[in-house]
Amino acid sequence: MVSHISLPRLVQIIRECAGDSDEQDLDGDILDVTFQDLGYDSLALLEISAKIEQDFGVSVPEGEIKTPRNTLQLINSKITEEVA
């Protein structure tokens, strides 16, 4: 089981599920940019959430996904809980 995921892995998931952002470069400084400001709507977040659950076995409701930083914190804290 994975012990945590990093920003590059999250960006890979975002690209797989919703494509590249038309608003900003996903390889740039995006940790605190909201997904809305990145150009992703609720459907994209739903797909990202489903992929996270499929790949890592943790549920992160799309309503809780606000920024890449908060998403990483949610995923990694849930992965840590599962391991403990």
Backbone hydrogen bonds, N-H to C=O, Kabsch-Sander energy under -0.5 kcal/mol:
donor,donor_aa,acceptor,acceptor_aa,energy
10,L,6,S,-2.2
11,V,7,L,-3.0
12,Q,8,P,-1.9
13,I,9,R,-2.1
14,I,10,L,-2.7
15,R,11,V,-2.6
16,E,12,Q,-2.4
17,C,13,I,-2.4
18,A,14,I,-3.2
19,G,14,I,-0.6
19,G,15,R,-1.4
23,E,38,L,-0.9
26,L,24,Q,-0.6
28,G,25,D,-2.0
30,I,28,G,-1.4
33,V,30,I,-1.9
35,F,66,K,-2.4
38,L,34,T,-1.6
39,G,35,F,-0.5
39,G,36,Q,-1.1
40,Y,35,F,-2.8
45,L,41,D,-2.0
46,L,42,S,-2.1
47,E,43,L,-2.1
48,I,44,A,-2.4
49,S,45,L,-2.7
50,A,46,L,-2.2
51,K,47,E,-2.2
52,I,48,I,-2.3
53,E,49,S,-2.2
54,Q,50,A,-2.5
55,D,51,K,-2.9
56,F,52,I,-2.8
57,G,53,E,-1.8
58,V,52,I,-0.6
60,V,58,V,-0.6
64,E,61,P,-2.3
65,I,61,P,-0.6
65,I,62,E,-0.8
66,K,64,E,-0.9
69,R,31,L,-2.8
71,T,67,T,-2.3
72,L,68,P,-2.6
73,Q,69,R,-2.3
74,L,70,N,-2.4
75,I,71,T,-2.7
76,N,72,L,-2.9
77,S,73,Q,-2.3
78,K,74,L,-1.9
79,I,75,I,-2.6
80,T,76,N,-2.3
81,E,77,S,-2.0
82,E,78,K,-2.0
83,V,79,I,-2.0
84,A,80,T,-2.0
